[in-house]
Amino acid sequence: MQGVVQMKVFKTAEASPDFLRNIQRVVVDAFNGRFSDDDWDHALGGTHVVVTEGDEILSHASVVTRTLDVAGEAFRAGYIEGVGTAPARQGQGLGSVAMTEITALVRRDFEMGALSTDAQGFYEKLGWERWQGPTFVRGESGLIRTEDEDDGIMVLRFGRSEYLDLTAAISCEERSGDDW
């Protein structure tokens, strides 16, 4: 018998190391092991949404602050990381619950939202749009073209970013692991 599903919202610094490790296990399992330590590090340092049932972690999403440049204009972006649902509970809407809450946090605290995914249909249902322009990374040596990311970036436009041209160039700062 399944229990009551609840949602917890917290900052990384408010969680115990054990709780964070348990979340990481769920996300790694959700990605069939294709979720690296760098990927997990990217999910830390911001706000997390965890969907639970009793002590069991069912789904997770986090948002961290990144600066994205669109056509020469900088935006404070809520960048979504570590979205995953326990494999046995996928397809039950739990990921949508976590993402709906994270999306509300992005709208409240940032100028735009962004994420990288190969599951565009999931995010499109929640109001996210595919970025259609070229992608770049800002590194010490300048802009580096990231053509392999062109089809995987999605954004949430609202407020100051509401009328961004989805075909413009977009860049993120360089970081360890996957830049996007």
C-alpha positions in Angstrom: 0.0 0.0 0.0 1.3 3.4 -0.9 1.4 6.2 1.7 0.9 10.0 1.5 3.1 11.7 -1.0 4.7 14.9 0.3 7.0 17.6 -1.0 10.0 19.1 0.7 11.7 22.4 -0.5 15.1 23.3 1.0 18.5 24.8 0.3 21.4 22.5 -0.1 23.0 23.8 3.1 19.9 22.8 5.1 20.2 19.1 4.2 22.3 16.5 5.9 25.0 14.8 3.9 23.1 11.4 4.3 19.9 12.9 2.9 21.8 14.4 -0.1 23.5 11.0 -0.8 20.1 9.3 -0.8 18.8 11.9 -3.2 21.9 11.4 -5.4 21.2 7.6 -5.5 17.7 8.1 -6.7 18.8 10.5 -9.4 21.7 8.1 -10.5 19.2 5.3 -10.7 16.7 7.4 -12.7 19.5 8.0 -15.3 20.4 4.3 -15.3 23.9 5.2 -13.9 24.6 7.9 -16.5 24.6 10.7 -14.0 28.2 11.6 -13.0 29.6 13.1 -9.8 30.1 16.3 -11.8 26.4 16.2 -12.7 25.5 15.8 -9.0 27.8 18.7 -8.0 26.0 20.9 -10.5 22.7 20.1 -8.7 24.1 21.4 -5.4 24.3 24.9 -4.0 20.7 26.1 -4.8 17.2 25.0 -3.9 15.9 21.4 -4.0 12.4 20.0 -4.4 12.1 16.4 -3.2 8.9 14.4 -3.4 8.7 11.7 -0.7 6.5 9.0 0.6 7.3 8.4 4.2 11.1 8.2 4.3 11.4 7.1 0.7 12.7 9.7 -1.8 10.6 9.4 -5.0 11.6 12.4 -7.1 14.0 15.3 -7.1 14.7 18.5 -9.0 17.0 21.4 -8.1 17.6 25.0 -9.3 21.0 26.8 -9.1 22.0 30.3 -10.2 23.8 30.7 -13.5 24.4 33.7 -15.7 23.3 33.2 -19.3 24.1 35.6 -22.0 21.5 35.9 -24.8 22.5 38.1 -27.8 24.9 40.1 -25.6 22.5 40.6 -22.7 23.2 38.9 -19.3 20.3 37.2 -17.5 20.2 35.7 -13.9 19.0 32.3 -14.8 17.5 29.6 -12.6 19.2 26.5 -14.1 17.5 23.2 -13.5 19.6 20.2 -12.5 19.3 16.7 -11.2 15.7 16.0 -12.3 14.9 12.4 -11.7 12.3 10.0 -10.3 12.9 6.5 -8.8 12.6 4.0 -11.7 9.8 2.0 -10.0 7.7 5.3 -9.6 8.3 6.8 -13.1 5.2 7.7 -15.1 3.1 8.5 -12.0 3.5 12.3 -12.3 6.0 12.7 -9.5 8.6 14.4 -11.7 5.9 16.8 -12.9 5.1 17.6 -9.2 8.8 18.4 -8.5 9.2 20.4 -11.7 6.0 22.4 -11.2 7.3 23.6 -7.8 10.8 24.3 -9.2 9.3 26.2 -12.1 7.4 28.4 -9.6 10.7 29.1 -7.8 12.4 30.0 -11.0 9.6 32.5 -11.9 9.8 34.0 -8.4 13.6 34.3 -7.9 15.1 34.6 -11.4 14.9 36.4 -14.7 14.6 33.3 -16.8 14.9 29.5 -16.5 17.1 27.1 -18.5 18.0 23.4 -18.6 19.7 20.8 -20.8 17.8 17.6 -21.6 17.0 15.0 -24.2 13.5 14.7 -22.8 12.0 17.9 -24.3 8.4 16.6 -24.4 8.3 16.3 -20.6 9.4 19.9 -20.1 7.3 21.3 -23.0 4.2 20.1 -21.2 5.3 22.3 -18.2 5.8 25.5 -20.3 9.4 25.2 -21.2 10.5 26.0 -24.8 13.3 24.6 -27.0 16.2 27.0 -27.6 16.6 27.2 -31.4 19.7 29.3 -31.7 23.4 28.4 -31.5 24.9 27.6 -28.1 28.2 28.6 -26.7 30.3 28.4 -23.5 32.1 31.4 -22.1 35.6 30.3 -21.1 39.0 31.9 -20.4 39.8 31.8 -24.2 36.5 33.4 -25.1 33.3 31.9 -26.6 33.5 28.2 -27.5 30.8 26.8 -29.8 28.9 23.9 -28.4 27.0 22.5 -31.4 26.3 19.2 -29.7 24.1 21.1 -27.2 22.0 23.0 -29.8 19.0 20.6 -29.7 19.0 20.1 -25.9 18.7 23.5 -24.3 15.3 24.6 -23.1 14.3 27.9 -21.5 11.4 29.4 -19.5 10.7 32.9 -20.6 8.8 35.4 -18.4 9.2 39.0 -17.2 12.4 40.6 -18.6 13.1 37.5 -20.6 9.5 37.0 -22.0 10.3 38.2 -25.5 13.8 36.7 -25.9 14.5 35.6 -29.5 14.7 31.8 -29.3 17.0 31.8 -32.4 19.6 34.1 -30.9 23.0 33.0 -29.6 23.0 31.8 -26.0 26.0 31.1 -23.7 26.7 29.8 -20.3 29.8 30.0 -18.1 32.4 27.2 -18.3 32.3 24.6 -15.5 33.6 21.1 -14.7 31.9 18.2 -16.4 29.2 19.2 -18.8 29.1 23.0 -19.3 25.4 22.9 -20.1 
